[in-house]
Amino acid sequence: MTKAAVTFQVLEGIDRGRVYRGLDVPVTIGREEGNLLRLNDERVSRFHAKIQIDGDDYILTDLESTNGTRVNGTAIQIRRLRIGDRVGVGRSLLLFGSNEEIAARMASLASVGQSSAPFAGLSQVERFGEAGTDKQTVAGKLDLNMDFDLNLNEPARVTADAVYIGSKALPPLPLKITPSQAARLAEILDFFHQGLTQATDNIQAKEDGTQVTLEYADWQRVLAVHMLLARYLRMVADPSETEK
């Protein structure tokens, strides 16, 4: 059986420009000897984070590091990694995947009808993830097109393994917590967090700070997130409620 291997490219930090190819999973990241991915960064913990495989998923876990781990700019404890994701540890920024893997993912996204617009302004270097700016990586461009709109004209529907708004499936709900499922749960929470952020982006406050106002449509968006969180909590507490 062939061992899984991963590649990371260093975009920012003292090791910028280095490429760690074909690292056998599991991989630990840190500044101490003994890490497969060792960084010369004083803000990186001795053993900072690890990557392991669960099923078909690559799982990144923060090892209670001093300064935390980020994926695409968001602080995480555990998260599934996708080709093109940016992993931030200390002052270093890593790109997950080789140029060939990122190119293949771009082709795959295009083949299933996802817009190629996010890549329209990228140079050849930026398209394939070599050292460059944080916001110009594949993952960074894809993040700008993530749709967190909750269509209030369509009812929420709960099935055994997913929640839908109309025909749109939201992040999957794990029924048992393995490393992969824990990562998926983190994605659910991030989904709601970003949805609330967008819903409250246009809040207007009085000059004296005693009151804020929100457009009615934005308020309805907040209520929709509230309702969906309640449904998730009920499903976790009582799986028999799944089809109700």
Beta strands, then each sheet from edge to edge (+ up, - down):
strand 1: 5-12
strand 2: 19-24
strand 3: 27-30
strand 4: 37-38
strand 5: 49-54
strand 6: 57-62
strand 7: 69-71
strand 8: 74-76
strand 9: 78-81
strand 10: 86-89
strand 11: 92-96
strand 12: 156-158
strand 13: 163-165
strand 14: 168-169
strand 15: 204-205
strand 16: 212-213
sheet 1: 2+ 1- 11+ 10- 7+ 8-
sheet 2: 4+ 3+ 5- 6+ 9-
sheet 3: 12+ 13- 14+
sheet 4: 15+ 16-
end
